[in-house]
Amino acid sequence: MFCSVCGKQNPEGAKFCAGCGSPLEAAPAQPAAQPAAQPAPAPQTPTPAPSYTYQAQPVQNAPVVYPAAGVQTMSSTDQTLRLIAFILGIVSCVVFCWAVIPLAWLIPMTVHTWGIYKGRKNNTVAFGVCTLIFCNLIGGILLLVSTKDA
């Protein structure tokens, strides 16, 4: 069945045109011996496509990174060295948790190492040496090997 408005072919029994939405008129029943003559489709006039304004939508579950003032940029090697130093700081805290006095400097130094890993704190020679002496030997060496920020 063809639409009398736009000429689009629609399935038999459709009430509305799939192309323009106009109500479809039921064709009069014809004898079975004579095939129903189908009218030639009316020429379609092009309709302009609707214009849409694109607005970027945030991607769900994607991390949002905001550059903050004072955040240090670092290579992936430096980031790996600093992360290992932080993990070793946590291990030192767990190992020395039986002695309360060492925790007084192990916990703040481990937290500071996390800031160095995230780029919010500067990696300095002085902190690397303090980590080497007071926290753990390998973590201090890793911080000393890593690029210095100040």
C-alpha positions as CSV (number, residue, x, y, z in Angstrom):
1,M,0.0,0.0,0.0
2,F,1.4,3.4,-1.0
3,C,0.9,6.6,0.8
4,S,-1.2,9.2,-1.1
5,V,0.8,12.1,0.5
6,C,4.4,11.1,0.2
7,G,4.3,7.9,-2.0
8,K,6.1,5.7,0.5
9,Q,5.3,2.0,0.3
10,N,3.8,0.7,3.6
11,P,2.9,-2.8,4.7
12,E,-0.7,-4.0,4.1
13,G,-3.0,-3.2,6.9
14,A,-1.0,-0.2,8.2
15,K,-3.1,2.6,9.5
16,F,-0.4,5.4,9.2
17,C,2.4,6.0,6.8
18,A,5.9,5.1,8.1
19,G,7.4,8.0,6.1
20,C,5.2,11.0,6.8
21,G,2.7,9.8,9.4
22,S,-0.4,10.5,7.4
23,P,-3.4,8.3,7.9
24,L,-3.6,5.7,5.2
25,E,-6.9,5.0,3.4
26,A,-7.8,1.4,3.0
27,A,-7.9,0.4,-0.7
28,P,-11.2,-0.8,-2.0
29,A,-11.5,-4.5,-2.3
30,Q,-10.9,-5.7,-5.9
31,P,-11.9,-9.0,-7.4
32,A,-9.2,-11.7,-7.0
33,A,-8.9,-12.3,-10.8
34,Q,-7.7,-8.7,-11.3
35,P,-4.5,-7.7,-9.6
36,A,-4.8,-4.4,-7.8
37,A,-3.3,-1.6,-9.8
38,Q,-0.8,0.2,-7.7
39,P,-0.4,3.9,-8.4
40,A,3.0,5.2,-9.3
41,P,4.7,6.7,-6.3
42,A,4.3,10.5,-6.1
43,P,7.5,12.3,-6.4
44,Q,9.0,13.0,-3.1
45,T,10.0,16.5,-2.2
46,P,13.2,16.5,-0.1
47,T,12.6,17.7,3.4
48,P,15.4,19.5,5.1
49,A,17.1,17.5,7.8
50,P,16.5,18.8,11.3
51,S,19.5,20.7,12.6
52,Y,20.7,19.7,16.0
53,T,23.2,21.4,18.2
54,Y,25.8,19.0,19.5
55,Q,26.6,19.3,23.2
56,A,29.3,17.0,24.5
57,Q,28.1,14.8,27.3
58,P,30.4,13.5,29.9
59,V,31.3,9.8,29.5
60,Q,30.0,7.7,32.3
61,N,32.5,6.1,34.6
62,A,35.4,7.9,32.9
63,P,38.0,9.5,35.2
64,V,37.9,13.2,35.2
65,V,41.3,14.8,35.4
66,Y,41.6,18.4,36.5
67,P,45.0,20.0,36.3
68,A,45.7,21.5,39.7
69,A,48.2,24.2,40.5
70,G,51.4,22.7,41.9
71,V,50.9,19.2,40.5
72,Q,54.1,17.8,39.2
73,T,54.4,16.1,35.8
74,M,56.5,13.0,35.7
75,S,57.5,10.2,33.4
76,S,56.1,6.7,33.8
77,T,59.4,5.5,35.1
78,D,59.4,8.2,37.9
79,Q,55.7,7.3,38.6
80,T,56.6,3.6,39.0
81,L,59.6,4.3,41.3
82,R,57.5,6.6,43.5
83,L,54.6,4.1,43.7
84,I,57.0,1.3,44.8
85,A,58.5,3.7,47.4
86,F,55.0,4.3,48.7
87,I,54.2,0.6,48.8
88,L,57.5,-0.1,50.7
89,G,56.5,2.7,53.1
90,I,53.3,0.9,53.9
91,V,55.2,-2.4,54.4
92,S,57.5,-0.6,56.8
93,C,54.5,0.7,58.8
94,V,53.1,-2.8,59.0
95,V,56.4,-4.4,60.0
96,F,57.2,-1.8,62.7
97,C,53.6,-1.4,64.0
98,W,54.6,-3.2,67.2
99,A,56.9,-0.3,68.1
100,V,54.9,2.9,68.6
101,I,57.8,5.4,68.3
102,P,58.8,4.5,64.7
103,L,55.2,4.9,63.6
104,A,55.5,8.6,64.6
105,W,57.7,9.2,61.5
106,L,56.8,6.2,59.3
107,I,53.1,7.1,58.9
108,P,53.7,10.8,57.9
109,M,56.5,9.9,55.6
110,T,54.4,7.3,53.9
111,V,51.6,9.8,53.4
112,H,54.1,12.3,52.1
113,T,55.4,9.6,49.7
114,W,51.8,9.2,48.4
115,G,51.7,12.9,47.7
116,I,55.0,12.6,45.8
117,Y,53.5,9.7,43.7
118,K,50.4,11.7,42.9
119,G,52.5,14.8,42.0
120,R,51.1,17.0,44.8
121,K,54.4,17.1,46.8
122,N,57.9,17.8,45.5
123,N,60.4,14.9,45.4
124,T,63.5,16.4,47.1
125,V,66.9,15.0,47.9
126,A,66.3,15.8,51.6
127,F,63.1,13.7,51.7
128,G,64.8,10.9,49.8
129,V,67.6,10.8,52.3
130,C,65.2,10.9,55.3
131,T,63.2,8.0,53.8
132,L,66.5,6.1,53.2
133,I,67.5,6.6,56.9
134,F,64.2,6.6,58.8
135,C,61.7,4.7,56.7
136,N,63.3,2.0,54.5
137,L,66.4,1.7,52.5
138,I,65.0,0.6,49.2
139,G,62.2,3.3,49.2
140,G,64.8,6.0,49.9
141,I,67.0,4.8,47.1
142,L,64.0,4.8,44.7
143,L,63.1,8.4,45.6
144,L,66.7,9.4,45.2
145,V,66.9,7.8,41.8
146,S,63.6,9.4,40.7
147,T,63.8,12.8,39.1
148,K,63.8,15.6,41.6
149,D,61.0,18.2,41.5
150,A,62.8,21.0,43.4
